[in-house]
Amino acid sequence: MDAREQLFTERQRKLLARHDLWERVTGNGTISAAVMVLAALAAVVCANTDAYEAIHHFLLEPITFGVGSFSVSMSVELFVNDFLMAIFFLLVGIELKYEMTVGELRRPRQALLPMLAAVGGVVVPASIYAFLNKGGALNGWAIPMATDIAFALGVLSLLGNRVPTGVRVFFSTLAIADDLISIAAIAIFYGQTPRIEWLVCAALVTAVLFMLNKTQHFRLRPYVVGGLVLWFCLYQSGVHATLAGVILAFAIPSRSGVRLNHLAEWLRDYMPDMVDRYDDDAHILGQHDFTHATLGAERVMHRITPPLMRLERMISTPVNFVILPIFAFVNAQVRLVGVDPMALALDPVALGTYFGMVLGKPIGISGMTFLMVKFGICELPRRVSWKQIVGVGILGGIGFTMSILISGLAFPAEPFEMLAAKAAILLASVTSAVVGMIYMSIVCKKKPARRSA
């Protein structure tokens, strides 16, 4: 038995083992993606049964929260799409900041190719949609351009270690850049006419948040409160309120509150003194000197982890296993009862969305990558083949979360067009996932093991 195990009783060790198992399960992208897909399937089933009316009525029920004049009233559906999704965007913003601080986006030369490929994967799908909807519902041009990071990487992870690391890094960077573009599109093109006074308030709150960062405040509570106020200001301004999550993520410190180069020296000096204060024969409640010393150690150790990382640990499981499944269930209510399936399938919105995702993504991603390498602007990553780049393009057509969110923003008063877009998103995502997984399993064959001499 090692020293760590000796710290706990048998029962506590079992509880810790269960907690470790829970963390492995909740940290698995494939499982979280599967939960979201199951929620979407449940929504489609419920939407085509007698339960639809009750669910639809519930989603339109008003929710009011706030204090006095600083209160907001919205439907359950709007609460999910504007407030809960702001927490999802907070997690997306944390991932973006991580990549820009210590990940692939901190090396512009290495990140340039997948970022440019993401631009191609946005322009071509949007162009296909616009071409098929010229003179029609052009407002949905951004629907097919988004890639769902969680879903797509979850599908890719099913192939295990057969997928080279270079492909995973390329795809992850591409999906993150894709998210940046989608966030910008939502903020610029799918908000209401902005109210200047509330935008000024939002700018002041943002300045306060970054000032807290600048003055090295490492407690999360002020940032969370400021983020709620920022969300309220953006919601009142007409700009899509989910943007508050991204802004808050970039305001939260990513540094440690402790000078880590002096940590080992402090531990050497502090820990022996703390141990000397412990009395094995006395009850812990009576050992005030010892508990006071341990409290000091806890405060220091707590400040080692950067606030950004602490917040990510707090919200990642609720986002992946609660918020995204709720969002999927609320927004995948595709009711086909009484709808002419031929009219739905031939609707330009459905055609533009489907072909934009299934064809536009691989063409845009592969085509832009080819052009950048062909003209010597970038180089293909090591051990990454052109066939694998095509596979990344196919998987890029998995657009669920962002695409459904944009469809609701694009057609708020056109239920048939929204239905056509959502049906096409679901079908295109399934098509891209199945075709992409089959294709990648063929081109990423497992290397044969070397024979021993």
C-alpha positions as a Markdown table, in Angstrom:
| # | Residue | x | y | z |
|---|---|---|---|---|
| 1 | Met | 0.0 | 0.0 | 0.0 |
| 2 | Asp | 1.5 | 3.4 | -1.0 |
| 3 | Ala | 1.5 | 6.5 | 1.1 |
| 4 | Arg | -1.5 | 8.0 | -0.6 |
| 5 | Glu | -3.6 | 4.9 | 0.1 |
| 6 | Gln | -2.6 | 5.0 | 3.8 |
| 7 | Leu | -4.2 | 8.4 | 4.1 |
| 8 | Phe | -7.7 | 7.0 | 3.8 |
| 9 | Thr | -9.8 | 4.2 | 5.2 |
| 10 | Glu | -11.0 | 1.3 | 3.1 |
| 11 | Arg | -14.4 | 3.0 | 2.6 |
| 12 | Gln | -12.8 | 6.3 | 1.6 |
| 13 | Arg | -10.5 | 4.5 | -0.9 |
| 14 | Lys | -13.6 | 2.9 | -2.5 |
| 15 | Leu | -15.3 | 6.3 | -2.7 |
| 16 | Leu | -12.2 | 7.8 | -4.3 |
| 17 | Ala | -12.1 | 4.9 | -6.8 |
| 18 | Arg | -15.7 | 5.6 | -7.8 |
| 19 | His | -15.0 | 9.3 | -8.1 |
| 20 | Asp | -12.0 | 8.5 | -10.4 |
| 21 | Leu | -14.3 | 6.3 | -12.5 |
| 22 | Trp | -16.9 | 9.0 | -12.7 |
| 23 | Glu | -14.2 | 11.5 | -13.9 |
| 24 | Arg | -13.0 | 9.1 | -16.6 |
| 25 | Val | -16.6 | 8.6 | -17.8 |
| 26 | Thr | -17.5 | 12.3 | -17.8 |
| 27 | Gly | -14.2 | 13.2 | -19.4 |
| 28 | Asn | -14.8 | 10.8 | -22.4 |
| 29 | Gly | -15.9 | 12.8 | -25.4 |
| 30 | Thr | -17.4 | 9.8 | -27.1 |
| 31 | Ile | -19.8 | 9.2 | -24.2 |
| 32 | Ser | -20.9 | 12.9 | -23.9 |
| 33 | Ala | -21.5 | 13.0 | -27.7 |
| 34 | Ala | -23.6 | 9.8 | -27.5 |
| 35 | Val | -25.7 | 11.4 | -24.7 |
| 36 | Met | -26.4 | 14.4 | -26.9 |
| 37 | Val | -27.3 | 12.3 | -29.8 |
| 38 | Leu | -29.7 | 10.2 | -27.7 |
| 39 | Ala | -31.3 | 13.4 | -26.5 |
| 40 | Ala | -31.8 | 14.6 | -30.1 |
| 41 | Leu | -33.3 | 11.2 | -31.1 |
| 42 | Ala | -35.6 | 11.4 | -28.1 |
| 43 | Ala | -36.7 | 14.8 | -29.2 |
| 44 | Val | -37.5 | 13.6 | -32.7 |
| 45 | Val | -39.5 | 10.7 | -31.3 |
| 46 | Cys | -41.4 | 12.9 | -28.9 |
| 47 | Ala | -42.1 | 15.5 | -31.5 |
| 48 | Asn | -44.0 | 12.9 | -33.6 |
| 49 | Thr | -46.1 | 11.5 | -30.8 |
| 50 | Asp | -49.0 | 12.9 | -28.7 |
| 51 | Ala | -46.5 | 14.2 | -26.2 |
| 52 | Tyr | -45.5 | 17.0 | -28.6 |
| 53 | Glu | -48.3 | 19.4 | -27.6 |
| 54 | Ala | -47.5 | 19.2 | -23.9 |
| 55 | Ile | -43.7 | 19.6 | -24.6 |
| 56 | His | -44.4 | 22.5 | -27.0 |
| 57 | His | -46.6 | 24.2 | -24.4 |
| 58 | Phe | -44.0 | 23.7 | -21.7 |
| 59 | Leu | -41.2 | 25.3 | -23.8 |
| 60 | Leu | -43.3 | 28.4 | -24.3 |
| 61 | Glu | -43.9 | 28.8 | -20.5 |
| 62 | Pro | -42.4 | 32.1 | -19.2 |
| 63 | Ile | -39.5 | 32.2 | -16.8 |
| 64 | Thr | -38.8 | 35.4 | -14.8 |
| 65 | Phe | -35.6 | 35.9 | -12.8 |
| 66 | Gly | -33.8 | 38.9 | -11.5 |
| 67 | Val | -34.5 | 41.6 | -8.9 |
| 68 | Gly | -36.9 | 44.5 | -9.5 |
| 69 | Ser | -36.3 | 46.4 | -12.7 |
| 70 | Phe | -33.2 | 44.2 | -13.3 |
| 71 | Ser | -35.3 | 41.2 | -14.2 |
| 72 | Val | -35.7 | 39.2 | -17.4 |
| 73 | Ser | -38.7 | 37.3 | -18.6 |
| 74 | Met | -38.3 | 34.7 | -21.3 |
| 75 | Ser | -39.7 | 31.4 | -22.4 |
| 76 | Val | -38.2 | 28.1 | -21.4 |
| 77 | Glu | -36.9 | 27.6 | -24.9 |
| 78 | Leu | -35.3 | 31.1 | -25.0 |
| 79 | Phe | -33.8 | 30.4 | -21.5 |
| 80 | Val | -32.1 | 27.3 | -22.9 |
| 81 | Asn | -30.9 | 28.9 | -26.1 |
| 82 | Asp | -29.8 | 32.3 | -24.6 |
| 83 | Phe | -28.7 | 31.6 | -21.0 |
| 84 | Leu | -27.7 | 27.9 | -20.7 |
| 85 | Met | -25.9 | 28.1 | -24.1 |
| 86 | Ala | -24.0 | 31.1 | -22.8 |
| 87 | Ile | -22.4 | 28.6 | -20.3 |
| 88 | Phe | -21.6 | 26.3 | -23.2 |
| 89 | Phe | -20.0 | 29.3 | -25.0 |
| 90 | Leu | -18.0 | 29.9 | -21.8 |
| 91 | Leu | -16.6 | 26.4 | -22.1 |
| 92 | Val | -15.8 | 27.0 | -25.8 |
| 93 | Gly | -14.1 | 30.3 | -24.8 |
| 94 | Ile | -12.0 | 28.4 | -22.2 |
| 95 | Glu | -10.9 | 25.9 | -24.8 |
| 96 | Leu | -10.0 | 28.7 | -27.2 |
| 97 | Lys | -8.0 | 30.6 | -24.6 |
| 98 | Tyr | -6.2 | 27.3 | -23.7 |
| 99 | Glu | -5.3 | 26.7 | -27.3 |
| 100 | Met | -4.1 | 30.3 | -27.7 |
| 101 | Thr | -2.0 | 30.1 | -24.5 |
| 102 | Val | -0.4 | 26.7 | -24.5 |
| 103 | Gly | -2.0 | 24.9 | -27.4 |
| 104 | Glu | -1.7 | 24.9 | -31.2 |
| 105 | Leu | -3.0 | 28.4 | -31.7 |
| 106 | Arg | 0.0 | 29.9 | -29.8 |
| 107 | Arg | 2.2 | 28.8 | -32.8 |
| 108 | Pro | 0.7 | 30.8 | -35.7 |
| 109 | Arg | 2.8 | 29.0 | -38.3 |
| 110 | Gln | 1.6 | 25.6 | -37.3 |
| 111 | Ala | -2.0 | 26.7 | -36.7 |
| 112 | Leu | -2.1 | 28.7 | -40.0 |
| 113 | Leu | -3.0 | 25.7 | -42.3 |
| 114 | Pro | -5.9 | 24.3 | -40.3 |
| 115 | Met | -7.2 | 27.8 | -39.6 |
| 116 | Leu | -7.2 | 28.6 | -43.3 |
| 117 | Ala | -8.8 | 25.2 | -44.0 |
| 118 | Ala | -11.5 | 26.3 | -41.6 |
| 119 | Val | -12.1 | 29.4 | -43.7 |
| 120 | Gly | -12.5 | 27.2 | -46.7 |
| 121 | Gly | -14.9 | 25.0 | -44.7 |
| 122 | Val | -17.0 | 28.0 | -44.0 |
| 123 | Val | -17.0 | 29.8 | -47.3 |
| 124 | Val | -17.9 | 26.9 | -49.6 |
| 125 | Pro | -20.8 | 25.6 | -47.5 |
| 126 | Ala | -22.2 | 29.1 | -47.2 |
| 127 | Ser | -21.8 | 29.6 | -51.0 |
| 128 | Ile | -23.6 | 26.3 | -51.8 |
| 129 | Tyr | -26.4 | 27.3 | -49.5 |
| 130 | Ala | -26.6 | 30.8 | -51.0 |
| 131 | Phe | -26.6 | 29.4 | -54.6 |
| 132 | Leu | -29.5 | 27.0 | -53.8 |
| 133 | Asn | -31.4 | 29.8 | -52.1 |
| 134 | Lys | -30.7 | 32.7 | -54.3 |
| 135 | Gly | -33.7 | 35.0 | -54.2 |
| 136 | Gly | -35.1 | 33.0 | -51.2 |
| 137 | Ala | -34.2 | 32.3 | -47.6 |
| 138 | Leu | -30.7 | 33.7 | -47.7 |
| 139 | Asn | -30.7 | 34.5 | -44.0 |
| 140 | Gly | -29.7 | 30.9 | -43.3 |
| 141 | Trp | -26.4 | 31.1 | -45.1 |
| 142 | Ala | -24.4 | 30.4 | -41.9 |
| 143 | Ile | -26.3 | 27.2 | -40.9 |
| 144 | Pro | -24.1 | 24.7 | -42.8 |
| 145 | Met | -20.8 | 26.3 | -41.9 |
| 146 | Ala | -20.4 | 25.2 | -38.3 |
| 147 | Thr | -18.6 | 22.0 | -37.1 |
| 148 | Asp | -19.7 | 20.4 | -33.8 |
| 149 | Ile | -16.4 | 19.9 | -31.9 |
| 150 | Ala | -17.7 | 17.5 | -29.3 |
| 151 | Phe | -19.7 | 15.3 | -31.7 |
| 152 | Ala | -17.0 | 15.3 | -34.5 |
| 153 | Leu | -14.1 | 14.5 | -32.1 |
| 154 | Gly | -16.3 | 11.9 | -30.4 |
| 155 | Val | -16.7 | 10.1 | -33.7 |
| 156 | Leu | -13.0 | 10.4 | -34.5 |
| 157 | Ser | -12.1 | 8.9 | -31.1 |
| 158 | Leu | -14.1 | 5.8 | -31.9 |
| 159 | Leu | -11.2 | 4.8 | -34.3 |
| 160 | Gly | -8.8 | 4.7 | -31.3 |
| 161 | Asn | -5.0 | 5.0 | -31.9 |
| 162 | Arg | -5.4 | 4.2 | -35.7 |
| 163 | Val | -5.8 | 8.0 | -36.2 |
| 164 | Pro | -2.4 | 9.7 | -36.3 |
| 165 | Thr | -1.7 | 12.5 | -33.7 |
| 166 | Gly | -1.2 | 15.0 | -36.6 |
| 167 | Val | -4.7 | 14.4 | -37.9 |
| 168 | Arg | -6.2 | 14.9 | -34.4 |
| 169 | Val | -4.3 | 18.1 | -33.9 |
| 170 | Phe | -5.2 | 19.4 | -37.4 |
| 171 | Phe | -8.9 | 18.6 | -36.9 |
| 172 | Ser | -9.0 | 20.0 | -33.3 |
| 173 | Thr | -7.4 | 23.3 | -34.5 |
| 174 | Leu | -9.7 | 23.5 | -37.5 |
| 175 | Ala | -12.8 | 22.9 | -35.3 |
| 176 | Ile | -11.7 | 25.6 | -32.9 |
| 177 | Ala | -11.1 | 28.1 | -35.7 |
| 178 | Asp | -14.5 | 27.1 | -37.1 |
| 179 | Asp | -16.1 | 27.9 | -33.7 |
| 180 | Leu | -14.4 | 31.3 | -33.7 |
| 181 | Ile | -16.0 | 32.1 | -37.1 |
| 182 | Ser | -19.4 | 30.8 | -36.0 |
| 183 | Ile | -19.3 | 32.9 | -32.8 |
| 184 | Ala | -18.4 | 36.0 | -34.9 |
| 185 | Ala | -21.2 | 35.3 | -37.4 |
| 186 | Ile | -23.8 | 34.9 | -34.5 |
| 187 | Ala | -22.6 | 38.1 | -32.9 |
| 188 | Ile | -22.5 | 40.2 | -36.1 |
| 189 | Phe | -25.3 | 38.9 | -38.3 |
| 190 | Tyr | -27.9 | 37.3 | -36.0 |
| 191 | Gly | -28.4 | 39.8 | -33.2 |
| 192 | Gln | -31.1 | 42.4 | -33.1 |
| 193 | Thr | -30.6 | 46.1 | -33.8 |
| 194 | Pro | -28.3 | 47.0 | -30.9 |
| 195 | Arg | -29.2 | 49.4 | -28.2 |
| 196 | Ile | -26.3 | 51.7 | -27.6 |
| 197 | Glu | -26.8 | 52.4 | -23.9 |
| 198 | Trp | -26.8 | 48.7 | -23.1 |
| 199 | Leu | -23.7 | 48.1 | -25.3 |
| 200 | Val | -21.9 | 50.8 | -23.4 |
| 201 | Cys | -22.9 | 49.1 | -20.1 |
| 202 | Ala | -21.6 | 45.8 | -21.5 |
| 203 | Ala | -18.3 | 47.5 | -22.5 |
| 204 | Leu | -17.9 | 48.9 | -19.0 |
| 205 | Val | -18.6 | 45.5 | -17.4 |
| 206 | Thr | -16.1 | 43.9 | -19.8 |
| 207 | Ala | -13.5 | 46.6 | -18.8 |
| 208 | Val | -14.1 | 45.8 | -15.1 |
| 209 | Leu | -13.6 | 42.0 | -15.7 |
| 210 | Phe | -10.3 | 42.6 | -17.5 |
| 211 | Met | -9.2 | 45.0 | -14.8 |
| 212 | Leu | -9.8 | 42.3 | -12.2 |
| 213 | Asn | -7.5 | 40.1 | -14.3 |
| 214 | Lys | -4.9 | 42.8 | -14.7 |
| 215 | Thr | -4.9 | 43.5 | -10.9 |
| 216 | Gln | -4.4 | 39.7 | -10.3 |
| 217 | His | -7.7 | 38.8 | -8.6 |
| 218 | Phe | -7.7 | 35.0 | -8.5 |
| 219 | Arg | -11.1 | 34.3 | -6.9 |
| 220 | Leu | -13.8 | 33.1 | -9.3 |
| 221 | Arg | -16.8 | 34.7 | -7.6 |
| 222 | Pro | -16.2 | 38.3 | -8.8 |
| 223 | Tyr | -15.8 | 37.0 | -12.4 |
| 224 | Val | -19.0 | 34.9 | -12.2 |
| 225 | Val | -21.0 | 37.8 | -10.9 |
| 226 | Gly | -19.5 | 40.1 | -13.5 |
| 227 | Gly | -20.3 | 37.5 | -16.2 |
| 228 | Leu | -24.0 | 37.4 | -15.1 |
| 229 | Val | -24.2 | 41.2 | -15.3 |
| 230 | Leu | -22.5 | 41.1 | -18.7 |
| 231 | Trp | -25.0 | 38.5 | -19.9 |
| 232 | Phe | -27.9 | 40.8 | -18.8 |
| 233 | Cys | -26.4 | 43.8 | -20.5 |
| 234 | Leu | -25.8 | 42.0 | -23.8 |
| 235 | Tyr | -29.3 | 40.4 | -23.6 |
| 236 | Gln | -30.9 | 43.9 | -23.2 |
| 237 | Ser | -28.6 | 45.3 | -26.0 |
| 238 | Gly | -29.9 | 43.0 | -28.7 |
| 239 | Val | -26.5 | 41.4 | -29.3 |
| 240 | His | -26.8 | 37.6 | -28.9 |
| 241 | Ala | -26.2 | 37.1 | -25.2 |
| 242 | Thr | -24.2 | 33.9 | -25.6 |
| 243 | Leu | -21.3 | 36.1 | -26.5 |
| 244 | Ala | -21.0 | 36.9 | -22.8 |
| 245 | Gly | -19.6 | 33.4 | -22.2 |
| 246 | Val | -16.7 | 33.9 | -24.6 |
| 247 | Ile | -15.8 | 37.3 | -23.2 |
| 248 | Leu | -15.9 | 36.0 | -19.7 |
| 249 | Ala | -13.6 | 33.1 | -20.6 |
| 250 | Phe | -10.9 | 35.5 | -21.9 |
| 251 | Ala | -11.2 | 37.8 | -18.9 |
| 252 | Ile | -10.6 | 35.0 | -16.3 |
| 253 | Pro | -6.9 | 34.6 | -15.3 |
| 254 | Ser | -5.0 | 31.7 | -16.8 |
| 255 | Arg | -2.0 | 32.1 | -14.6 |
| 256 | Ser | -1.4 | 30.6 | -11.2 |
| 257 | Gly | -1.9 | 32.7 | -8.1 |
| 258 | Val | 1.3 | 31.3 | -6.6 |
| 259 | Arg | 4.9 | 31.9 | -7.7 |
| 260 | Leu | 5.5 | 28.3 | -8.6 |
| 261 | Asn | 9.3 | 28.6 | -8.7 |
| 262 | His | 9.2 | 29.2 | -4.9 |
| 263 | Leu | 6.6 | 26.5 | -4.1 |
| 264 | Ala | 9.0 | 23.7 | -3.4 |
| 265 | Glu | 11.0 | 25.9 | -1.0 |
| 266 | Trp | 7.9 | 26.9 | 0.9 |
| 267 | Leu | 6.7 | 23.3 | 1.2 |
| 268 | Arg | 10.1 | 22.2 | 2.7 |
| 269 | Asp | 9.8 | 25.0 | 5.3 |
| 270 | Tyr | 6.0 | 24.8 | 6.0 |
| 271 | Met | 5.2 | 21.1 | 6.0 |
| 272 | Pro | 7.5 | 19.9 | 8.9 |
| 273 | Asp | 6.1 | 22.6 | 11.1 |
| 274 | Met | 2.6 | 21.6 | 10.3 |
| 275 | Val | 3.3 | 18.0 | 11.0 |
| 276 | Asp | 5.0 | 18.9 | 14.4 |
| 277 | Arg | 1.7 | 20.5 | 15.5 |
| 278 | Tyr | -0.2 | 17.3 | 15.1 |
| 279 | Asp | -1.0 | 15.3 | 18.2 |
| 280 | Asp | -1.9 | 11.6 | 17.5 |
| 281 | Asp | -3.6 | 11.2 | 20.9 |
| 282 | Ala | -5.9 | 14.2 | 20.6 |
| 283 | His | -9.2 | 14.6 | 18.7 |
| 284 | Ile | -8.9 | 16.7 | 15.5 |
| 285 | Leu | -11.5 | 19.2 | 16.7 |
| 286 | Gly | -9.2 | 20.1 | 19.6 |
| 287 | Gln | -6.0 | 20.6 | 17.6 |
| 288 | His | -6.5 | 24.2 | 16.7 |
| 289 | Asp | -2.9 | 24.9 | 15.9 |
| 290 | Phe | -2.8 | 22.0 | 13.5 |
| 291 | Thr | -6.1 | 22.7 | 11.8 |
| 292 | His | -5.1 | 26.4 | 11.4 |
| 293 | Ala | -1.8 | 25.3 | 9.8 |
| 294 | Thr | -3.6 | 23.0 | 7.4 |
| 295 | Leu | -6.0 | 25.8 | 6.5 |
| 296 | Gly | -3.1 | 27.9 | 5.5 |
| 297 | Ala | -1.7 | 25.0 | 3.3 |
| 298 | Glu | -5.1 | 24.5 | 1.7 |
| 299 | Arg | -5.3 | 28.2 | 0.8 |
| 300 | Val | -1.9 | 28.1 | -0.9 |
| 301 | Met | -2.6 | 24.8 | -2.7 |
| 302 | His | -6.0 | 26.0 | -3.9 |
| 303 | Arg | -4.4 | 29.1 | -5.5 |
| 304 | Ile | -1.9 | 26.9 | -7.5 |
| 305 | Thr | -4.5 | 25.9 | -10.0 |
| 306 | Pro | -5.3 | 28.8 | -12.4 |
| 307 | Pro | -8.9 | 30.1 | -12.1 |
| 308 | Leu | -9.5 | 29.3 | -15.7 |
| 309 | Met | -8.8 | 25.6 | -15.1 |
| 310 | Arg | -10.9 | 25.6 | -11.9 |
| 311 | Leu | -13.8 | 27.0 | -13.8 |
| 312 | Glu | -13.4 | 24.5 | -16.6 |
| 313 | Arg | -13.5 | 21.6 | -14.1 |
| 314 | Met | -16.6 | 23.0 | -12.5 |
| 315 | Ile | -18.7 | 23.4 | -15.7 |
| 316 | Ser | -17.4 | 20.8 | -18.2 |
| 317 | Thr | -19.5 | 17.9 | -16.9 |
| 318 | Pro | -22.7 | 20.0 | -16.5 |
| 319 | Val | -22.3 | 21.4 | -20.0 |
| 320 | Asn | -21.6 | 18.1 | -21.7 |
| 321 | Phe | -24.1 | 15.9 | -19.8 |
| 322 | Val | -26.9 | 18.4 | -18.8 |
| 323 | Ile | -26.8 | 21.6 | -20.9 |
| 324 | Leu | -26.0 | 20.2 | -24.3 |
| 325 | Pro | -28.5 | 17.2 | -24.0 |
| 326 | Ile | -31.2 | 19.7 | -22.9 |
| 327 | Phe | -30.4 | 22.0 | -25.8 |
| 328 | Ala | -30.5 | 19.0 | -28.2 |
| 329 | Phe | -33.9 | 17.9 | -26.8 |
| 330 | Val | -35.4 | 21.4 | -27.0 |
| 331 | Asn | -34.1 | 22.3 | -30.5 |
| 332 | Ala | -34.4 | 18.9 | -32.3 |
| 333 | Gln | -38.2 | 18.9 | -32.1 |
| 334 | Val | -38.6 | 18.0 | -35.8 |
| 335 | Arg | -42.3 | 17.2 | -36.2 |
| 336 | Leu | -43.1 | 15.5 | -39.5 |
| 337 | Val | -46.7 | 14.7 | -38.8 |
| 338 | Gly | -48.9 | 16.4 | -41.4 |
| 339 | Val | -45.8 | 17.6 | -43.3 |
| 340 | Asp | -45.4 | 16.7 | -47.0 |
| 341 | Pro | -42.0 | 14.8 | -46.9 |
| 342 | Met | -41.3 | 15.6 | -50.6 |
| 343 | Ala | -41.9 | 19.3 | -50.1 |
| 344 | Leu | -39.6 | 19.2 | -47.1 |
| 345 | Ala | -36.9 | 17.3 | -48.9 |
| 346 | Leu | -37.0 | 19.6 | -51.9 |
| 347 | Asp | -37.2 | 22.8 | -49.9 |
| 348 | Pro | -34.2 | 25.0 | -50.9 |
| 349 | Val | -33.3 | 25.6 | -47.2 |
| 350 | Ala | -33.1 | 21.8 | -46.6 |
| 351 | Leu | -31.1 | 21.3 | -49.9 |
| 352 | Gly | -28.7 | 24.2 | -49.1 |
| 353 | Thr | -28.1 | 23.0 | -45.6 |
| 354 | Tyr | -27.7 | 19.3 | -46.4 |
| 355 | Phe | -25.4 | 19.7 | -49.4 |
| 356 | Gly | -23.6 | 22.6 | -47.8 |
| 357 | Met | -22.6 | 20.3 | -44.9 |
| 358 | Val | -22.1 | 17.0 | -46.7 |
| 359 | Leu | -20.4 | 18.4 | -49.8 |
| 360 | Gly | -19.4 | 21.9 | -49.0 |
| 361 | Lys | -17.3 | 21.0 | -45.9 |
| 362 | Pro | -15.0 | 18.4 | -47.5 |
| 363 | Ile | -14.7 | 20.5 | -50.7 |
| 364 | Gly | -13.9 | 23.6 | -48.7 |
| 365 | Ile | -11.5 | 22.1 | -46.2 |
| 366 | Ser | -9.6 | 19.8 | -48.7 |
| 367 | Gly | -9.6 | 22.5 | -51.4 |
| 368 | Met | -8.2 | 25.2 | -49.2 |
| 369 | Thr | -5.6 | 22.9 | -47.7 |
| 370 | Phe | -4.5 | 21.8 | -51.2 |
| 371 | Leu | -4.2 | 25.5 | -52.4 |
| 372 | Met | -2.2 | 26.6 | -49.4 |
| 373 | Val | 0.3 | 23.6 | -49.8 |
| 374 | Lys | 0.4 | 23.9 | -53.6 |
| 375 | Phe | 1.4 | 27.6 | -53.5 |
| 376 | Gly | 3.9 | 27.0 | -50.7 |
| 377 | Ile | 2.2 | 29.1 | -48.1 |
| 378 | Cys | 1.9 | 26.2 | -45.7 |
| 379 | Glu | 3.1 | 22.6 | -45.3 |
| 380 | Leu | 1.1 | 19.5 | -44.7 |
| 381 | Pro | 1.7 | 18.2 | -41.1 |
| 382 | Arg | 4.1 | 15.3 | -40.7 |
| 383 | Arg | 2.6 | 11.8 | -41.1 |
| 384 | Val | -0.7 | 13.3 | -42.4 |
| 385 | Ser | -1.8 | 12.2 | -45.9 |
| 386 | Trp | -4.1 | 13.8 | -48.4 |
| 387 | Lys | -6.6 | 11.0 | -48.0 |
| 388 | Gln | -6.8 | 11.8 | -44.2 |
| 389 | Ile | -7.3 | 15.5 | -45.0 |
| 390 | Val | -10.3 | 14.5 | -47.1 |
| 391 | Gly | -11.6 | 12.4 | -44.1 |
| 392 | Val | -11.2 | 15.4 | -41.9 |
| 393 | Gly | -13.3 | 17.4 | -44.4 |
| 394 | Ile | -16.0 | 14.8 | -44.4 |
| 395 | Leu | -16.2 | 14.7 | -40.5 |
| 396 | Gly | -16.3 | 18.5 | -40.6 |
| 397 | Gly | -19.8 | 18.2 | -42.0 |
| 398 | Ile | -21.0 | 17.1 | -38.5 |
| 399 | Gly | -22.6 | 20.3 | -37.5 |
| 400 | Phe | -25.1 | 20.0 | -34.7 |
| 401 | Thr | -25.0 | 22.4 | -31.8 |
| 402 | Met | -24.0 | 25.6 | -33.6 |
| 403 | Ser | -26.0 | 24.8 | -36.7 |
| 404 | Ile | -29.2 | 24.2 | -34.8 |
| 405 | Leu | -28.7 | 27.4 | -32.8 |
| 406 | Ile | -28.1 | 29.4 | -36.0 |
| 407 | Ser | -31.2 | 27.9 | -37.6 |
| 408 | Gly | -33.4 | 29.1 | -34.8 |
| 409 | Leu | -31.8 | 32.6 | -35.1 |
| 410 | Ala | -32.2 | 32.7 | -38.9 |
| 411 | Phe | -35.9 | 31.7 | -39.1 |
| 412 | Pro | -37.6 | 32.7 | -35.8 |
| 413 | Ala | -40.9 | 33.5 | -37.6 |
| 414 | Glu | -40.8 | 30.9 | -40.3 |
| 415 | Pro | -41.6 | 27.5 | -38.7 |
| 416 | Phe | -41.5 | 25.5 | -42.0 |
| 417 | Glu | -38.0 | 26.8 | -43.0 |
| 418 | Met | -36.8 | 26.2 | -39.4 |
| 419 | Leu | -38.1 | 22.6 | -39.6 |
| 420 | Ala | -36.5 | 22.1 | -43.0 |
| 421 | Ala | -33.1 | 23.4 | -41.7 |
| 422 | Lys | -33.2 | 21.3 | -38.5 |
| 423 | Ala | -34.2 | 18.1 | -40.4 |
| 424 | Ala | -31.4 | 18.7 | -42.9 |
| 425 | Ile | -28.9 | 19.3 | -40.1 |
| 426 | Leu | -29.8 | 16.1 | -38.4 |
| 427 | Leu | -29.6 | 14.1 | -41.6 |
| 428 | Ala | -26.4 | 15.7 | -42.8 |
| 429 | Ser | -24.7 | 15.2 | -39.4 |
| 430 | Val | -25.6 | 11.5 | -39.4 |
| 431 | Thr | -24.5 | 11.2 | -43.1 |
| 432 | Ser | -21.1 | 12.9 | -42.4 |
| 433 | Ala | -20.6 | 10.9 | -39.2 |
| 434 | Val | -21.3 | 7.5 | -40.8 |
| 435 | Val | -19.4 | 8.2 | -44.1 |
| 436 | Gly | -16.5 | 9.9 | -42.3 |
| 437 | Met | -16.1 | 7.0 | -39.9 |
| 438 | Ile | -16.2 | 4.4 | -42.6 |
| 439 | Tyr | -13.8 | 6.4 | -44.8 |
| 440 | Met | -11.3 | 7.1 | -42.0 |
| 441 | Ser | -11.3 | 3.5 | -40.8 |
| 442 | Ile | -10.2 | 2.5 | -44.4 |
| 443 | Val | -7.5 | 5.2 | -44.8 |
| 444 | Cys | -6.2 | 5.0 | -41.2 |
| 445 | Lys | -5.3 | 1.3 | -41.2 |
| 446 | Lys | -3.5 | 0.0 | -38.2 |
| 447 | Lys | 0.2 | -0.5 | -38.7 |
| 448 | Pro | 1.2 | -4.1 | -38.5 |
| 449 | Ala | 3.3 | -4.9 | -35.4 |
| 450 | Arg | 7.0 | -5.6 | -36.0 |
| 451 | Arg | 8.2 | -9.2 | -35.8 |
| 452 | Ser | 10.6 | -9.9 | -33.0 |
| 453 | Ala | 14.0 | -11.1 | -34.2 |
